[in-house]
Amino acid sequence: MTKQPPLDADEELLWRSLLRLTILLPRLLDEDLLAGSGLSLTEYAALMNLSEAPRRQLRMTELATATALSASRITRLVAGLQQQGLVTRERCAADARGTTATLTSQGLARLKAAYPCHLASARHRVLSHLGPRQVATTAAALHAVVAAGDR
């Protein structure tokens, strides 16, 4: 690895803020969602991704990627959601080695019920602290970082 120059003051502030945010924000959003809806942030993310998929169905590997969870973690998460009747799990018809998760109508209803809580939390914890131009600039910047990480 090549030697890197030290961070300047703006870079240092950005980097330290991002580090703190990656630790703090998921915990706060999770607390808000659990208190308001009974769903954890990871459960909400899984249900949200399934709700946006064709036929409300994703292969487990696709769901793991979409939620940034490991294969074993998504398996445990989906098993818990299945026990609650929010998703079903079955072998892929085209590929018996794969498994799909499908959002049930009960799961969709639970997601819709949790959405107002999630929206209020997002506004309270993040969006209310930024002006419209900051939202657009921050969204573009963070999207670029996420896209680079997805490669």
Secondary structure, 3 states (H helix, E strand, C coil): CCCCCCCCHHHHHHHHHHHHHHHHHHHHHHHHHHHHHCCCHHHHHHHHHHHHCHHHEEEHHHHHHHHCCCHHHHHHHHHHHHHCCCEEEEECCCCCCCEEEEECHHHHHHHHHHHHHHHHHHHHHCHHHCCHHHHHHHHHHHHHHHHHHHC
